[in-house]
Amino acid sequence: MLRKSLLCSASLLLAVACSAPPAAAPARASDIALARDSSIVQAKVPPHATLAALLRANDLAESVVAAIVQSTRAVFDPRRLMPDHEYQIARSLSGRLRDFQYQIDSDRILRVAYHPGRPDDSAFAARIIELPRTQVMAVAAGVIDRTTPSLFEAVDAAGETPDLAMAMAAIYGGEIDFSSDLQPGDRFNVLFDKDVRDGKVVGEGPIAAAEFDNAGRRLVAIRFTPDGGEPGYYDEHGRSLKRFFLRSPLKFEPNPFITSGFSRDRYHPILHIYRAHLGVDYRAPIGSPVIAVAGGVVLSAGWDGEAGRLVHLRHADGYETYYMHLSSIAPGIRRGVHVQQGELIGRVGESGLATGPHLDFRIRSHGMFVNPVLVRRSLPPGEPIPAADLEAFRALRDRDLARLHGHLQRPPTLVAADEATVEAGPQ
């Protein structure tokens, strides 16, 4: 929130106090009312407002409005005002504008100040003010159980944001299908950064280390940047957690699950006949994001009879994937376009021959449809860290896992600045 800037002048009152008769009792500070020489207006940007319209609504002269808009263009596009963002206008008691401030985002403020004595065309100067923030280390822990059966709900119960759940799902997307693989008793611990300003959390940094106990498997994730490479996540042995296929084609949703598996002879609920079901059905709400499980090229994107709206992708090593019954296809997804792993390609629907909202996901290998669940399980582990980087990786791994375990053993509290953290969630 923008801080109120009330400018006060006490010189006149001080002079009066000094010339008062000696017999008079000295006035207490609480009895002196300091005169304000400015007025402050604080409000939020209304929907569809422009900077000029906002200023006019606050009774500023047209010449002042034009000058502020002109000076703002040098540092910020005045057309990018966002509804519900805060702004502040400070004026002298005579009505002259002294200062205009607009909260661009959690890190920046646009400030336009009046400078008396300058020529009219430069009397207003605009600049962007960067707001400082402190980065502290935090630990979150959660469990999958009857009251928190999804990752989303477990992270929420730990007092953390959905962004943390999304980050975990992205890291473990090649190892865990969060729609079907979670089991009661699964646990996770996460070490990550939080950005704090004035005692409040204003953002989150990347996850540094994590552990996920899933159905008896302990999955460790360490963030590491190989020399000359890009940051990635690796297991405790230095093998990449990135897989050829993600384990789910649904971008993380709280409660999707598999309703029908791969079968060569399944009873069709609409046609009332037995025939092959060459994919896996995920039940999810209409509009749930559908993502590419691997990078590839779009072979087709559009209506395809019983499949409804369908996206068909070709990948390396003879693989193809199908995403059926979509409610919509993502903008830009058309034949010949290259897509990245995890890229949005459409949204769950019930188009074509479908009994309700779901995604029919299929994989074909060298011309033959195969069971998606078995294919993903059979794929090899990720690429290892280069030998030249292993020593640095092991040092980072040991340090961050020690921090993670150390914080989990402490009561939730603030610790020293060299190993700062914020309050941990339930364990």
PEMOSUL-V521000 format. One line per field, one symbol per residue. phi: phi as a letter, one per 40 degrees, with the letter a starting at -180 (. if undefined). Layout:
# PEMOSUL-V521000
phi: ???
This chain:
# PEMOSUL-V521000
phi: .cccbccbbbccccccccccdcccccccdcccccccbabbbbabccdgcbcccccccbgcccccdcccccccdcbacccccbcgccbabbbccchccbabbbccacbbbcbbbcbcgcddcbcbbbacbcccabcbcbbbbaacaccbcbcdccccccgbcddcccccccccccbbcccaccbdgdbabbbacbcbbfgbcbibccccaabbcbfgcbbcbbcabcdgbbcabbcccgccccbdbccaccddbdbcacbaccacabcccbcfbcacbcabcbcacdgccbbccacabccaaicafccgcbbbbbbcggcbbbbbgccabcdgcadgccbcdgccbibdaacgcacacabcbbbbbfgbcbcdcccccccccccccddcbcccccccdcccccccccccccccacbcccacabdcccb
